[in-house]
Amino acid sequence: MEFFGITSHGPQNYIKECLREIYKEPMTKKDCVNLMKIIEQQSLLPKTIQRPDVNTIRFIDCYIGRVNGFALGSIEIFKKMKRKGVIKPVGPSDMYRIPITTSIEYGWWMQDAEVTNASWYKLEKRYPQPASPNTLILDKVRKNNKYASLF
């Protein structure tokens, strides 16, 4: 009933409830390095995925200066980074427990430990038959009698 505003608990904050307990948005550059260490240790993503480096700082503006992918609580920095195409080093699966939108669901299976460590997609060696036994019999009949009917 919170959709209609009838509850006494106030409006719900869906995105905040979906965040992981370990993830807190950093407010200083020092917090960024500590957060990335924690996330890389506890991440379920494969180790082969290349994340943007937090120590590599990209120049976006003469007024704002250099950024490392985190907005640090500033909406102006966030807008400039979005316009300049600066990628956030933390992915959605590192930030949220469940996919919060349907557009995130496409790559969400990549964090599943059962899928990444399994060999379910690897094929076994196959030994196909060049011809079935029934076909071999019909070939012999056809060689002996060229007017033989196959059906």
C-alpha positions in Angstrom: 0.0 0.0 0.0 3.0 2.3 0.0 2.3 3.0 -3.6 -0.9 4.8 -2.6 0.7 6.5 0.4 -1.5 4.8 2.9 1.2 3.3 5.2 2.6 5.1 8.3 6.1 4.0 7.5 6.7 6.6 4.7 7.9 5.9 1.2 10.1 3.0 0.5 13.7 3.4 -0.9 14.0 0.4 -3.2 17.5 1.2 -4.5 19.0 1.7 -1.1 17.4 -1.7 0.0 19.0 -3.4 -3.0 22.6 -2.1 -2.2 25.1 -4.6 -0.8 26.1 -4.1 2.8 29.8 -3.7 1.9 29.2 -1.0 -0.7 29.2 2.7 0.5 29.6 5.4 -2.1 33.0 7.1 -1.5 33.3 10.7 -0.5 37.1 11.2 -0.7 39.8 9.8 -3.1 41.3 7.9 -0.2 38.0 6.0 0.3 38.0 5.0 -3.4 41.2 3.0 -3.0 39.9 1.2 0.1 36.5 0.5 -1.4 38.1 -1.0 -4.5 40.3 -3.3 -2.5 37.3 -4.7 -0.6 35.3 -5.1 -3.8 38.0 -6.9 -5.6 38.4 -9.3 -2.7 34.7 -10.1 -2.3 33.6 -9.8 -6.0 32.0 -12.8 -7.6 32.9 -11.6 -11.1 35.7 -13.5 -13.0 39.2 -12.3 -12.4 39.7 -11.9 -16.1 37.4 -8.8 -16.4 39.4 -5.6 -16.6 38.2 -2.9 -14.3 39.1 0.7 -14.8 42.0 1.5 -12.5 41.2 3.8 -9.6 44.8 5.2 -9.6 44.5 6.2 -13.3 43.0 9.6 -13.1 41.4 11.1 -16.2 41.3 14.8 -17.0 37.7 15.9 -17.8 37.6 19.7 -17.2 39.8 22.7 -16.4 37.5 23.6 -13.5 36.8 20.2 -12.0 40.2 18.8 -13.0 40.9 15.0 -12.8 38.5 12.2 -11.8 38.9 8.5 -11.2 35.3 7.4 -11.9 33.6 8.2 -8.6 31.6 11.4 -8.3 32.5 11.8 -4.6 29.0 13.2 -3.8 29.0 16.0 -6.4 26.3 16.2 -9.0 28.4 18.5 -11.1 31.3 16.0 -11.3 28.7 13.2 -12.0 27.2 15.1 -15.0 30.6 16.0 -16.4 31.8 12.4 -16.1 28.6 11.1 -17.8 29.0 13.6 -20.7 32.7 12.8 -21.1 32.2 9.0 -20.9 34.2 8.3 -17.8 33.4 4.7 -16.7 32.7 3.9 -13.0 35.1 1.2 -11.8 32.4 -0.6 -9.8 29.9 -2.6 -11.8 26.3 -3.2 -10.9 26.8 -6.7 -9.6 29.4 -5.3 -7.1 27.0 -2.6 -5.9 23.6 -4.4 -5.8 22.4 -7.7 -4.4 19.8 -8.2 -7.1 19.3 -6.6 -10.5 17.3 -3.4 -9.9 16.3 -2.9 -13.6 15.6 -5.2 -16.5 18.5 -3.8 -18.5 21.0 -5.1 -15.8 19.6 -8.6 -16.0 21.4 -9.4 -19.2 24.9 -9.8 -17.7 23.8 -10.7 -14.2 24.5 -14.4 -14.8 28.2 -13.7 -15.1 28.5 -13.3 -11.4 27.0 -16.7 -10.7 29.8 -18.9 -9.2 28.0 -22.1 -10.4 28.2 -21.0 -14.0 31.7 -19.5 -14.0 33.5 -22.5 -12.5 31.5 -25.2 -14.2 32.3 -27.0 -17.5 28.7 -27.3 -18.6 29.4 -25.6 -21.9 32.4 -27.7 -22.9 31.6 -30.4 -25.5 32.8 -34.0 -25.2 34.6 -35.6 -28.1 32.0 -36.9 -30.6 32.3 -40.1 -32.7 29.7 -39.7 -35.5 28.6 -42.7 -37.7 29.3 -42.3 -41.4 26.2 -44.3 -42.1 23.6 -46.2 -40.1 23.4 -50.0 -40.2 20.0 -49.8 -42.0 21.6 -47.7 -44.8 24.4 -50.2 -45.2 21.9 -53.0 -45.7 19.9 -51.0 -48.3 23.2 -50.2 -50.1 24.0 -53.9 -50.4 20.5 -54.7 -51.7 20.8 -51.9 -54.2 24.1 -53.2 -55.5 22.7 -56.7 -56.0 19.4 -55.6 -57.6 19.2 -52.3 -59.3 15.4 -52.4 -59.5 14.9 -53.1 -55.8 12.5 -50.7 -54.1 13.8 -49.0 -51.0 10.3 -48.4 -49.5 
